[in-house]
Amino acid sequence: MRLGDIYDFLDALSPFASQAAWDNSGLLIGSKDDVIAQIYLSLDVDSSLLEEVLPNSLIITHHPLIFSGLKQLNFAKYPSNLIQKMVQKKISLIAMHTNFDLSHLNAYVASKLGFEIKESKEFVAYCDVNQSLDDLALHVKQVFGIENLRIVRAKEWIGRCALTTGSGGDLISKIEADCFLSGDLKYHQALEAKENNLSLIDIGHFESERYFPECLANYLKNLPLKAIMSNSKNPFEYK
């Protein structure tokens, strides 16, 4: 299948033009005239993934491998080392990042938690949960398989919950809810939230976005190519 046809399909599903201004979603490696034999879906590109990907494949990731302009290609360092392997194996790359957050991923993760989205404001989905903070935290732990969960306790009862997958700490000042679920939360963001009477649950960056492959796979079933759900490895370990 022609890479350009796959790109057009993905663009219709989740328009690349809707991505945030700082983002770099879209076709990152390859030409639209390339012929693709199979598709791999993953949160990121890493070395272990490239070992299993066959030549003449397309990888569709959530996170862009290339975020800003590269001033040099040092093939001994990330990300140039991965780019070199992909060019050698004729592997193409498309990233669907903030555009897919807006169109699909927040809603998919909310559904995994059993929540119904009542309102969406850009990258924040709002749900009515009506439960205690402790019960909500226990539920998140069980669904996401997180053994140790970081929380900020500002309110004991959570009526309205906000959700942003990935890294949403910079949005804290705009949240209009009793509790905010997101990942990569920093100390000073936690302090700000507590002082502003907003509870937080850190759901992890990898943990909340690892659903990208299975979410996108649901929409690729009618393409005349096999879509292989893979995933990169979480660089963090928990002891």
Backbone as JSON, one array per atom type, in Angstrom:
{
  "sequence": "MRLGDIYDFLDALSPFASQAAWDNSGLLIGSKDDVIAQIYLSLDVDSSLLEEVLPNSLIITHHPLIFSGLKQLNFAKYPSNLIQKMVQKKISLIAMHTNFDLSHLNAYVASKLGFEIKESKEFVAYCDVNQSLDDLALHVKQVFGIENLRIVRAKEWIGRCALTTGSGGDLISKIEADCFLSGDLKYHQALEAKENNLSLIDIGHFESERYFPECLANYLKNLPLKAIMSNSKNPFEYK",
  "N": [[0.85, -1.19, 0.0], [0.48, 2.24, -0.73], [2.34, 4.74, 0.92], [1.45, 7.39, 1.02], [-1.32, 7.09, 0.75], [-1.99, 5.85, 3.14], [-1.25, 7.85, 4.91], [-3.12, 9.85, 4.19], [-5.48, 8.6, 5.0], [-5.1, 8.47, 7.8], [-4.96, 11.19, 8.34], [-7.52, 12.01, 7.78], [-8.85, 10.66, 9.77], [-7.78, 11.73, 12.15], [-7.05, 14.81, 12.11], [-3.95, 16.16, 11.15], [-3.48, 18.86, 11.16], [-4.66, 19.8, 13.43], [-2.94, 19.58, 15.52], [-0.93, 20.7, 18.36], [0.85, 23.85, 18.41], [3.54, 23.57, 19.05], [4.12, 20.98, 18.47], [5.15, 18.03, 16.55], [3.8, 16.28, 14.8], [2.93, 13.97, 12.15], [4.23, 12.95, 8.92], [7.36, 11.76, 9.37], [9.61, 10.27, 8.63], [10.42, 9.0, 5.51], [8.85, 8.68, 2.22], [5.92, 9.77, 0.51], [5.45, 8.23, -1.68], [6.49, 5.77, -1.11], [6.22, 2.2, -0.86], [4.39, 0.31, 1.33], [4.65, -2.57, 3.34], [3.77, -3.64, 5.79], [2.3, -2.53, 8.91], [3.32, -1.13, 11.99], [2.38, -0.46, 15.33], [3.02, 1.75, 17.97], [3.88, 3.28, 21.14], [6.29, 4.74, 21.28], [9.39, 4.97, 19.39], [11.98, 2.7, 19.85], [15.14, 0.98, 20.41], [14.71, -1.79, 20.79], [12.24, -2.2, 19.59], [12.85, -1.67, 16.89], [14.36, -3.85, 16.26], [12.55, -5.88, 15.78], [10.93, -4.98, 13.73], [10.09, -5.4, 10.36], [11.76, -4.89, 7.15], [10.71, -2.26, 4.85], [8.47, -1.35, 6.18], [5.93, 0.53, 7.97], [6.03, 2.5, 10.81], [3.78, 3.64, 13.17], [3.66, 5.98, 15.56], [2.84, 7.39, 18.8], [4.3, 9.43, 20.12], [6.42, 11.86, 18.64], [9.47, 11.02, 17.08], [11.29, 12.86, 16.2], [11.44, 15.97, 17.44], [12.3, 18.63, 17.33], [14.37, 20.76, 15.23], [17.19, 19.01, 13.95], [20.55, 19.54, 14.52], [22.78, 18.11, 13.95], [23.68, 14.79, 12.84], [24.44, 12.44, 14.83], [25.31, 9.31, 14.9], [25.78, 7.73, 17.05], [24.24, 8.52, 19.1], [20.98, 9.04, 20.57], [18.37, 10.9, 18.94], [19.44, 10.08, 16.55], [20.71, 7.61, 16.18], [18.6, 5.81, 16.0], [17.2, 6.79, 13.79], [19.08, 6.27, 11.77], [19.06, 3.43, 11.72], [16.45, 3.04, 10.87], [16.4, 4.18, 8.31], [18.25, 2.51, 7.04], [16.85, 0.08, 7.05], [14.71, 0.72, 5.56], [12.41, 1.78, 6.79], [9.51, 3.54, 7.44], [8.06, 6.43, 9.14], [5.38, 7.7, 10.96], [3.99, 10.09, 13.12], [1.43, 10.51, 15.52], [0.38, 12.64, 17.57], [-0.43, 15.16, 19.56], [-2.67, 15.77, 18.03], [-4.02, 13.33, 18.0], [-4.48, 12.97, 20.69], [-6.44, 14.91, 21.1], [-8.52, 14.02, 19.4], [-9.01, 11.28, 19.95], [-7.48, 9.78, 22.04], [-7.66, 10.71, 24.77], [-10.39, 10.27, 25.23], [-10.52, 7.51, 24.86], [-8.92, 6.49, 26.94], [-10.36, 7.48, 29.11], [-12.65, 5.92, 28.8], [-11.57, 3.42, 29.38], [-11.26, 3.66, 32.08], [-13.84, 3.6, 32.75], [-15.29, 5.91, 32.68], [-17.49, 8.52, 31.67], [-17.21, 11.06, 29.34], [-18.11, 14.32, 29.98], [-17.58, 16.86, 29.15], [-15.25, 18.5, 27.01], [-12.32, 20.38, 26.91], [-10.1, 21.55, 24.9], [-7.17, 19.94, 25.56], [-8.12, 18.67, 27.79], [-10.27, 16.43, 29.39], [-13.41, 16.21, 30.93], [-15.08, 14.54, 33.53], [-17.81, 13.16, 35.41], [-17.47, 11.69, 38.48], [-18.02, 11.2, 41.19], [-17.09, 10.08, 43.82], [-15.0, 9.09, 46.6], [-11.69, 10.44, 47.12], [-9.81, 8.48, 47.81], [-11.07, 6.11, 46.95], [-11.2, 6.64, 44.22], [-8.48, 6.78, 43.59], [-7.69, 4.13, 44.18], [-9.16, 2.78, 42.24], [-7.97, 3.77, 39.87], [-5.38, 2.73, 40.21], [-5.89, -0.02, 40.0], [-6.95, -0.28, 37.37], [-4.91, 0.76, 35.7], [-2.77, -0.69, 36.54], [-0.85, 0.23, 38.36], [1.34, 0.1, 40.95], [2.29, 1.77, 43.04], [1.0, 4.84, 43.73], [1.15, 8.29, 43.16], [-0.36, 10.94, 44.87], [-2.05, 14.08, 45.39], [-3.6, 15.4, 48.09], [-6.25, 17.35, 48.31], [-8.98, 17.67, 48.24], [-11.46, 15.6, 49.67], [-13.73, 14.45, 48.61], [-14.63, 13.66, 45.35], [-16.3, 15.06, 42.9], [-16.33, 16.08, 40.23], [-14.04, 15.19, 37.76], [-10.94, 15.75, 36.09], [-9.11, 14.89, 33.15], [-6.06, 14.36, 31.51], [-4.11, 12.73, 29.29], [-0.69, 11.53, 29.31], [1.55, 14.17, 29.73], [0.42, 16.6, 31.68], [0.81, 18.65, 33.49], [1.31, 21.42, 33.16], [-1.14, 22.45, 32.71], [-2.52, 22.81, 35.02], [-3.36, 25.23, 36.27], [-5.57, 25.89, 34.82], [-7.51, 24.05, 35.28], [-10.8, 23.01, 35.99], [-12.09, 21.45, 38.2], [-12.52, 18.89, 40.75], [-10.5, 17.09, 41.01], [-7.51, 16.24, 39.29], [-6.29, 14.15, 36.82], [-3.31, 13.13, 35.55], [-0.01, 12.84, 34.04], [3.57, 12.9, 34.8], [3.8, 14.84, 36.82], [5.04, 17.64, 38.6], [6.9, 18.82, 41.5], [6.44, 21.59, 42.25], [4.16, 22.07, 40.79], [2.43, 20.36, 42.08], [2.33, 21.58, 44.59], [1.14, 24.02, 43.91], [-1.38, 23.09, 43.05], [-2.43, 21.95, 45.43], [-2.6, 24.2, 47.12], [-4.54, 25.55, 45.74], [-6.74, 24.05, 46.14], [-7.11, 21.72, 44.63], [-7.16, 18.38, 44.01], [-4.75, 15.88, 43.05], [-3.9, 13.16, 40.91], [-1.28, 11.25, 39.94], [-1.02, 9.67, 37.06], [0.95, 8.65, 35.51], [3.09, 8.94, 32.66], [3.83, 7.05, 30.6], [2.11, 4.98, 31.45], [-0.48, 6.01, 31.1], [-0.61, 6.53, 28.4], [0.0, 4.26, 27.0], [-2.0, 2.96, 25.78], [-2.31, 3.77, 23.22], [-1.58, 2.15, 20.83], [-3.6, 0.06, 20.78], [-5.91, 1.57, 20.69], [-5.71, 2.99, 18.21], [-5.54, 0.81, 16.49], [-8.11, -0.17, 16.25], [-9.22, 1.32, 14.22], [-7.89, 0.68, 11.94], [-8.56, -1.7, 10.84], [-9.83, -2.16, 8.42], [-8.02, -1.58, 6.48], [-5.95, -2.76, 3.77], [-3.7, -4.02, 4.89], [-1.61, -5.63, 7.32], [-1.83, -4.65, 10.63], [0.3, -4.41, 13.21], [0.24, -4.65, 16.6], [2.48, -3.33, 18.68], [4.8, -2.19, 21.16], [6.79, 0.32, 22.69], [9.29, 0.15, 25.3], [8.8, 0.95, 28.72], [10.94, 3.35, 30.0], [11.4, 3.66, 32.7], [11.89, 1.88, 35.74], [10.35, 0.29, 38.54], [10.94, -0.14, 41.91]],
  "CA": [[0.0, 0.0, 0.0], [1.25, 3.48, -0.83], [2.42, 5.47, 2.18], [0.61, 8.57, 0.92], [-2.72, 6.72, 0.98], [-2.12, 5.63, 4.59], [-1.2, 9.19, 5.53], [-4.41, 10.52, 3.96], [-6.46, 7.92, 5.86], [-4.86, 8.91, 9.17], [-5.26, 12.62, 8.4], [-8.99, 12.12, 7.83], [-9.25, 10.14, 11.08], [-7.33, 12.66, 13.2], [-6.33, 15.79, 11.27], [-2.65, 16.62, 11.63], [-3.54, 20.31, 11.31], [-5.19, 20.14, 14.75], [-1.9, 19.42, 16.53], [-0.46, 21.92, 19.03], [1.84, 24.59, 17.62], [4.89, 23.11, 19.38], [4.2, 19.56, 18.19], [5.73, 17.66, 15.26], [3.1, 15.11, 14.27], [2.88, 13.85, 10.7], [5.21, 12.07, 8.29], [8.69, 12.16, 9.84], [10.63, 9.55, 7.87], [9.85, 8.31, 4.37], [8.24, 9.43, 1.13], [4.54, 9.34, 0.29], [5.43, 7.24, -2.77], [6.99, 4.49, -0.62], [5.25, 1.1, -0.78], [4.44, -0.24, 2.68], [4.24, -3.98, 3.41], [3.02, -3.84, 7.02], [2.27, -1.4, 9.83], [3.53, -1.4, 13.41], [1.84, 0.6, 16.18], [3.78, 1.81, 19.22], [3.9, 4.58, 21.79], [7.53, 5.38, 20.87], [10.39, 4.15, 18.7], [13.2, 2.43, 20.6], [16.0, -0.01, 19.76], [14.1, -3.12, 20.82], [11.18, -2.23, 18.58], [13.43, -1.72, 15.55], [14.87, -5.2, 16.04], [11.47, -6.76, 15.33], [10.23, -4.43, 12.57], [10.6, -5.87, 9.07], [12.0, -3.83, 6.15], [9.58, -1.74, 4.07], [7.33, -1.2, 7.08], [5.6, 1.84, 8.53], [5.74, 2.56, 12.23], [2.96, 4.77, 13.59], [3.84, 6.19, 17.0], [2.16, 8.54, 19.4], [5.3, 10.48, 20.32], [7.34, 12.09, 17.52], [10.89, 10.75, 17.32], [11.96, 14.13, 15.92], [10.6, 17.05, 17.98], [12.8, 19.93, 16.86], [15.37, 20.64, 14.19], [18.44, 18.35, 14.31], [21.71, 20.29, 14.02], [23.73, 17.13, 13.43], [23.29, 13.39, 12.96], [25.45, 11.65, 15.53], [24.68, 7.99, 14.89], [26.04, 7.06, 18.31], [23.34, 9.09, 20.09], [19.55, 9.18, 20.3], [17.59, 9.94, 18.16], [20.08, 9.81, 15.26], [21.0, 6.18, 16.05], [17.37, 5.14, 15.56], [16.94, 7.24, 12.44], [19.99, 5.53, 10.9], [18.55, 2.06, 11.57], [15.21, 3.06, 10.09], [16.75, 4.43, 6.9], [18.9, 1.3, 6.53], [15.85, -0.97, 6.89], [13.6, 1.29, 4.77], [11.25, 1.89, 7.68], [8.91, 4.88, 7.48], [7.54, 6.8, 10.46], [4.36, 8.74, 11.13], [3.62, 10.34, 14.51], [0.1, 11.06, 15.78], [0.57, 13.02, 18.97], [-1.49, 15.98, 20.15], [-3.89, 15.65, 17.23], [-4.73, 12.12, 18.41], [-4.98, 13.25, 22.03], [-7.69, 15.66, 20.96], [-9.59, 13.31, 18.69], [-9.29, 9.91, 20.37], [-6.81, 9.09, 23.14], [-8.27, 11.07, 26.05], [-11.69, 9.59, 25.33], [-10.29, 6.07, 24.98], [-8.42, 6.23, 28.3], [-11.5, 7.69, 30.01], [-13.52, 4.74, 28.71], [-10.89, 2.34, 30.09], [-11.55, 3.89, 33.49], [-15.29, 3.5, 32.93], [-15.82, 7.27, 32.84], [-18.13, 9.17, 30.51], [-16.79, 12.45, 29.21], [-19.23, 15.27, 29.96], [-17.13, 18.08, 28.49], [-13.83, 18.54, 26.63], [-11.76, 21.7, 26.63], [-8.8, 21.29, 24.3], [-6.53, 18.68, 25.94], [-8.66, 18.23, 29.08], [-11.58, 15.81, 29.37], [-14.05, 16.3, 32.23], [-16.0, 13.44, 33.81], [-18.42, 13.12, 36.73], [-17.11, 10.4, 39.08], [-18.77, 11.11, 42.45], [-16.53, 9.1, 44.76], [-13.94, 9.64, 47.43], [-10.36, 10.46, 46.5], [-9.19, 7.19, 48.04], [-11.69, 5.12, 46.06], [-10.78, 6.96, 42.86], [-7.08, 6.38, 43.47], [-7.65, 2.67, 44.13], [-9.68, 2.39, 40.93], [-6.92, 4.07, 38.89], [-4.32, 1.75, 40.42], [-6.32, -1.32, 39.49], [-7.12, -0.24, 35.91], [-3.64, 1.02, 35.03], [-1.73, -1.6, 37.03], [0.18, 1.02, 39.02], [1.43, -0.39, 42.32], [2.43, 2.91, 43.93], [0.4, 5.98, 43.05], [1.36, 9.6, 43.8], [-1.55, 11.78, 44.89], [-2.09, 15.3, 46.2], [-4.9, 15.38, 48.76], [-6.8, 18.67, 48.58], [-10.4, 17.43, 48.49], [-11.72, 14.2, 49.95], [-14.81, 13.98, 47.75], [-14.4, 14.07, 43.97], [-17.49, 15.05, 42.07], [-15.89, 16.25, 38.84], [-12.64, 14.81, 37.56], [-10.34, 16.15, 34.81], [-8.14, 13.91, 32.66], [-5.19, 14.62, 30.37], [-3.11, 11.68, 29.2], [0.67, 12.02, 29.09], [2.09, 15.18, 30.64], [-0.53, 17.72, 31.68], [1.03, 19.51, 34.64], [1.27, 22.84, 32.81], [-2.55, 22.86, 32.57], [-3.14, 22.81, 36.34], [-4.01, 26.51, 36.59], [-6.8, 26.02, 34.03], [-8.42, 22.94, 35.57], [-12.02, 23.35, 36.7], [-12.57, 20.17, 38.7], [-12.09, 18.56, 42.11], [-9.29, 16.28, 40.93], [-6.9, 16.19, 37.95], [-5.52, 12.95, 36.53], [-2.36, 13.3, 34.46], [1.29, 12.27, 34.33], [4.76, 13.77, 34.86], [3.5, 15.99, 37.68], [6.23, 18.13, 39.29], [6.72, 19.26, 42.89], [5.82, 22.91, 42.36], [2.79, 21.94, 40.28], [1.66, 19.73, 43.15], [2.13, 22.61, 45.61], [0.14, 24.96, 43.37], [-2.69, 22.43, 43.06], [-2.9, 21.81, 46.81], [-2.98, 25.52, 47.61], [-5.75, 25.96, 45.01], [-7.82, 23.12, 46.49], [-7.27, 20.75, 43.54], [-6.47, 17.11, 44.23], [-4.05, 15.36, 41.87], [-3.48, 11.76, 40.84], [-0.29, 11.1, 38.87], [-1.31, 8.4, 36.4], [2.1, 8.23, 34.73], [3.09, 9.28, 31.23], [3.75, 5.8, 29.86], [0.95, 4.19, 31.85], [-1.72, 6.57, 30.58], [-0.62, 6.62, 26.94], [0.35, 2.98, 26.38], [-3.19, 2.46, 25.08], [-2.34, 4.3, 21.85], [-1.66, 1.14, 19.77], [-4.88, -0.64, 20.7], [-6.93, 2.53, 20.28], [-5.61, 3.23, 16.77], [-5.75, -0.44, 15.76], [-9.54, -0.32, 15.99], [-9.59, 2.06, 13.01], [-7.07, 0.22, 10.81], [-8.96, -3.07, 10.5], [-10.3, -2.25, 7.03], [-6.93, -1.36, 5.53], [-5.45, -4.02, 3.2], [-2.39, -4.3, 5.46], [-1.63, -6.1, 8.69], [-1.38, -3.69, 11.63], [0.85, -5.18, 14.32], [0.3, -3.87, 17.83], [3.67, -3.52, 19.47], [4.94, -1.03, 22.02], [8.12, 0.56, 23.24], [9.41, -0.22, 26.72], [8.86, 2.05, 29.68], [12.34, 3.48, 30.43], [11.46, 3.62, 34.15], [11.6, 0.69, 36.51], [9.87, 0.62, 39.89], [11.45, -1.1, 42.88]],
  "C": [[0.88, 1.24, 0.0], [1.19, 4.25, 0.48], [1.52, 6.71, 2.16], [-0.86, 8.27, 1.17], [-2.97, 6.45, 2.46], [-2.14, 6.96, 5.32], [-2.55, 9.9, 5.38], [-5.5, 9.91, 4.83], [-6.33, 8.41, 7.3], [-5.22, 10.38, 9.36], [-6.77, 12.85, 8.47], [-9.51, 11.66, 9.2], [-8.96, 11.13, 12.2], [-6.46, 13.72, 12.54], [-5.02, 16.27, 11.9], [-2.64, 18.13, 11.86], [-4.04, 20.73, 12.68], [-4.15, 20.02, 15.86], [-1.49, 20.76, 17.14], [0.67, 22.55, 18.23], [3.26, 24.08, 17.85], [5.14, 21.66, 18.96], [4.84, 19.3, 16.82], [5.12, 16.35, 14.76], [3.1, 15.14, 12.74], [3.9, 12.86, 10.19], [6.61, 12.55, 8.62], [9.82, 11.5, 9.06], [9.93, 8.81, 6.73], [9.26, 9.27, 3.35], [6.83, 8.89, 0.9], [4.42, 8.34, -0.86], [5.98, 5.88, -2.34], [5.86, 3.46, -0.58], [5.46, 0.39, 0.55], [3.9, -1.67, 2.68], [3.43, -4.3, 4.66], [3.19, -2.63, 7.94], [2.52, -1.89, 11.25], [3.02, -0.19, 14.21], [2.56, 0.58, 17.52], [3.67, 3.2, 19.83], [5.1, 5.39, 21.33], [8.31, 4.45, 19.95], [11.55, 3.95, 19.66], [13.95, 1.29, 19.91], [15.37, -1.39, 19.71], [12.99, -3.25, 19.79], [11.77, -2.39, 17.19], [14.04, -3.08, 15.24], [13.8, -6.11, 15.44], [10.76, -6.27, 14.07], [10.9, -4.88, 11.28], [10.86, -4.71, 8.12], [10.72, -3.46, 5.39], [8.3, -1.65, 4.9], [7.1, 0.27, 7.42], [5.37, 1.67, 10.02], [4.89, 3.81, 12.47], [3.09, 4.87, 15.11], [2.96, 7.33, 17.48], [3.15, 9.7, 19.54], [6.2, 10.64, 19.1], [8.78, 11.77, 17.92], [11.71, 12.02, 17.14], [11.04, 15.25, 16.39], [11.01, 18.41, 17.46], [13.91, 19.69, 15.84], [16.66, 19.99, 14.7], [19.6, 19.13, 13.69], [22.82, 19.37, 13.51], [23.15, 15.74, 13.61], [24.45, 12.61, 13.54], [24.88, 10.26, 15.73], [25.01, 7.16, 16.13], [25.07, 7.5, 19.4], [21.9, 9.1, 19.6], [19.25, 10.63, 19.92], [18.25, 9.53, 16.84], [20.37, 8.32, 15.07], [19.78, 5.41, 15.55], [17.01, 5.53, 14.13], [17.81, 6.48, 11.45], [19.48, 4.11, 10.65], [17.3, 2.03, 10.7], [15.48, 3.3, 8.62], [17.38, 3.18, 6.29], [17.89, 0.19, 6.24], [14.64, -0.51, 6.07], [12.3, 1.28, 5.57], [10.78, 3.34, 7.71], [8.31, 5.14, 8.85], [6.53, 7.92, 10.35], [4.07, 8.86, 12.62], [2.24, 10.98, 14.57], [0.05, 11.41, 17.26], [-0.6, 13.85, 19.48], [-2.78, 15.97, 19.33], [-4.71, 14.45, 17.67], [-5.2, 12.22, 19.86], [-6.35, 13.91, 21.95], [-8.82, 14.81, 20.41], [-9.97, 11.97, 19.32], [-8.74, 9.47, 21.72], [-7.39, 9.44, 24.51], [-9.58, 10.32, 26.26], [-11.51, 8.09, 25.54], [-9.83, 5.71, 26.4], [-9.54, 6.46, 29.33], [-12.43, 6.48, 29.99], [-12.9, 3.53, 29.4], [-11.16, 2.43, 31.59], [-13.04, 3.76, 33.79], [-15.96, 4.84, 33.12], [-16.45, 7.75, 31.54], [-17.73, 10.63, 30.48], [-18.02, 13.35, 29.08], [-18.88, 16.54, 29.18], [-15.65, 17.94, 28.15], [-13.44, 19.97, 26.32], [-10.32, 21.49, 26.2], [-8.26, 19.95, 24.79], [-7.03, 18.13, 27.28], [-10.07, 17.66, 28.89], [-12.14, 15.82, 30.79], [-15.11, 15.22, 32.37], [-16.57, 13.61, 35.22], [-18.16, 11.73, 37.33], [-17.81, 10.16, 40.41], [-18.31, 9.96, 43.35], [-15.41, 9.76, 45.56], [-12.62, 9.6, 46.69], [-9.68, 9.11, 46.66], [-9.76, 6.11, 47.12], [-11.28, 5.37, 44.61], [-9.33, 6.52, 42.63], [-6.94, 4.87, 43.37], [-8.13, 2.16, 42.78], [-8.64, 2.61, 39.84], [-5.79, 3.06, 39.0], [-4.68, 0.4, 39.79], [-6.41, -1.34, 37.96], [-5.77, -0.12, 35.21], [-2.52, 0.09, 35.5], [-0.57, -0.86, 37.66], [0.21, 0.63, 40.49], [1.49, 0.75, 43.33], [2.01, 4.17, 43.2], [0.68, 7.26, 43.84], [0.07, 10.4, 43.73], [-1.27, 13.05, 45.68], [-3.5, 15.38, 46.77], [-5.33, 16.81, 49.1], [-8.29, 18.59, 48.9], [-10.61, 15.94, 48.71], [-12.79, 13.61, 49.04], [-14.61, 14.55, 46.34], [-15.7, 13.92, 43.18], [-17.1, 15.07, 40.6], [-14.39, 16.0, 38.74], [-12.19, 15.29, 36.18], [-9.26, 15.15, 34.43], [-7.38, 14.45, 31.47], [-4.13, 13.53, 30.34], [-1.73, 12.29, 28.97], [1.08, 13.0, 30.16], [1.2, 16.41, 30.61], [-0.33, 18.71, 32.8], [0.93, 21.0, 34.35], [-0.17, 23.36, 32.69], [-3.23, 23.06, 33.92], [-3.9, 24.09, 36.64], [-5.34, 26.68, 35.86], [-7.85, 24.98, 34.38], [-9.6, 23.41, 36.41], [-12.69, 22.06, 37.17], [-12.09, 19.98, 40.13], [-10.78, 17.79, 42.11], [-8.82, 16.24, 39.47], [-6.04, 14.96, 37.85], [-4.62, 13.23, 35.34], [-1.03, 12.71, 34.9], [2.39, 13.31, 34.38], [4.54, 14.99, 35.74], [4.72, 16.34, 38.53], [5.87, 18.65, 40.69], [5.98, 20.59, 42.98], [4.41, 22.93, 41.76], [1.89, 21.33, 41.34], [1.35, 20.75, 44.26], [1.07, 23.61, 45.16], [-1.25, 24.36, 43.44], [-3.25, 22.35, 44.48], [-3.36, 23.14, 47.37], [-4.26, 26.02, 46.94], [-6.89, 24.96, 45.16], [-8.15, 22.14, 45.36], [-6.48, 19.49, 43.88], [-5.84, 16.64, 42.92], [-3.85, 13.85, 42.03], [-2.53, 11.63, 39.65], [-0.45, 9.72, 38.25], [-0.18, 7.93, 35.49], [1.97, 8.59, 33.26], [2.95, 8.0, 30.4], [2.46, 5.06, 30.16], [-0.35, 4.7, 31.24], [-1.78, 6.59, 29.06], [-0.26, 5.31, 26.25], [-0.82, 2.35, 25.64], [-3.25, 2.93, 23.63], [-2.43, 3.21, 20.78], [-3.02, 0.47, 19.65], [-6.01, 0.29, 20.31], [-6.9, 2.73, 18.77], [-5.91, 1.98, 15.96], [-7.22, -0.65, 15.42], [-9.97, 0.32, 14.68], [-8.83, 1.59, 11.77], [-7.5, -1.15, 10.29], [-9.36, -3.22, 9.04], [-9.22, -1.94, 6.01], [-6.41, -2.7, 5.03], [-4.03, -4.35, 3.65], [-2.55, -4.81, 6.88], [-1.07, -5.01, 9.6], [-0.97, -4.46, 12.87], [0.95, -4.28, 15.54], [1.55, -4.25, 18.61], [3.69, -2.41, 20.5], [6.38, -0.9, 22.46], [8.11, 0.19, 24.71], [9.43, 1.05, 27.57], [10.29, 2.19, 30.19], [12.49, 3.44, 31.96], [11.2, 2.21, 34.67], [11.19, 1.11, 37.92], [10.28, -0.5, 40.84], [10.64, -1.07, 44.16]]
}
